[in-house]
Amino acid sequence: MKTLTLLLGFCATASALAQNFTILQANEALRHGDTISLVAVDSGRWLAAAPGNETEGVVQLAPLDGGERSPTRWRVEEPAQGVYSFRCLGIGDGPMWINGLTRISRVITSPSPVGASGAGWGIYREGGGITLKCLGTVAGGRWLVGDARDNTVRLVSEEAADGATVWQVRVWSRTTEPGRPTGTQRR
C-alpha cells in the first residue's frame, strides 16, 4: 500500500510539472526572453549545462528536468534576426551560454556570447520539433546532436546533417515581445 501511495504521489507531481509548460507549435515563434527546455525527440533526454571551470562548462544530456532553476532551463536571446543564443538559468556565476566549437565539433558553455561566434544558432523546423545549427564563423561541425548512449552533445558536419537531433521545445514562460517566425524547413 505504501508503494502505491508513493507511486500515485509521484504521478501527481509529474502531472503537475507537465502542466507548467507548453510545446512550441509549428506556427509559433521563439521570442527573445522566453524560458525553454530542449528535449531530444528520439531519446526523451534534456539538453543541460553542467559546471566546468571559469572559462568553459559542459553541455550534456540529462534524464530529467530539475525544476525552475535547473540546468535544463534556457533563456532565449535573439541578438539579430534569425540568430538565437541560449543562456542556462541553472548555472550560477559560471559559463552559461551554449557555444559551438565548430573546428573541433564540441559544444560547451561560455561566460558570454560576446566574442564567441559559436554562441549564435539558427533554428530549423523539422517534423515535430526543431534542429539547431551553429552559426560560428570557423569551418567544421554545425548541427547539434545529443547522443543518449553516453549523454554527450556534439556538432556534426553539413554532410551528416540528416543525423542532427530533433528537439522538442518546451516553453515554460513567454515574453510579451512579439515573435518573428522561427526557423525554416531544412532540406
Protein Blocks (a to p, Z undefined) as FASTA:
>chain_A
ZZmmmmmmmmmmmmmmmmmpccddfkbccdehiacddddfklopacdddddbfkbccddd
dfbdebjklckbccdddfbghiacdddfkbckbcfbdcddfknopacddfbfghpaklpc
cdddehjbccdddfbfbecdfbdcddfknopacdddfklmmmpccdddddfbdcfbdcdd
ehjadZZ
